[in-house]
Amino acid sequence: MTTDDPRLSGYEQWGDHDPFETLTGPLYLKREPDGRHRCAFAVLPHHMNGQGAIHGGMLMTFADFALFSFARDILNGPTVTVSFNCDFTAPAYAGDFLEATGEVVHQSRKMIFVQGVLRRGETVVLRFSGLLKRVTVRSAAE
């Protein structure tokens, strides 16, 4: 599937390029009318595990991308994942279209608490939450 996939109408890739997400994706996001972000990707053959279903690591990679997307407007600089939790609830297969929705549930000066749900149509495939931490980037010389 390509970006010509009509299911990706209105979606775009994140502006900065994350080498790992480029390798595993492509992953997409869009802003909803209420200001929240929705994320999506079309499941491709290279996302499969040995049993022919989507690899759990791919679901977690996409969910981590979604955490940052949901918090995008409040990141205010470099941020990293310090905690990630998930529950696998249903499989997905090549050709499926997965969408994630979620929200920031709390933030402090340094931490952002985020939760979300990943669906294949109406079927919940993954429930996830994470804790993001705002960090100061140091130079290699430090």
HELIX and SHEET records of a PDB file:
HELIX    1   1 PRO A    6  LEU A    8  5                                   3    
HELIX    2   2 PRO A   19  THR A   24  1                                   6    
HELIX    3   3 PRO A   45  HIS A   47  5                                   3    
HELIX    4   4 GLY A   56  PHE A   70  1                                  15    
HELIX    5   5 ARG A   72  ILE A   74  5                                   3    
SHEET    1   A 6 TYR A  28  ARG A  31  0                                        
SHEET    2   A 6 HIS A  37  ALA A  42 -1                                        
SHEET    3   A 6 PHE A  97  GLN A 107 -1                                        
SHEET    4   A 6 MET A 111  ARG A 120 -1                                        
SHEET    5   A 6 THR A 123  ARG A 134 -1                                        
SHEET    6   A 6 THR A  79  PHE A  88 -1                                        
END                                                                             
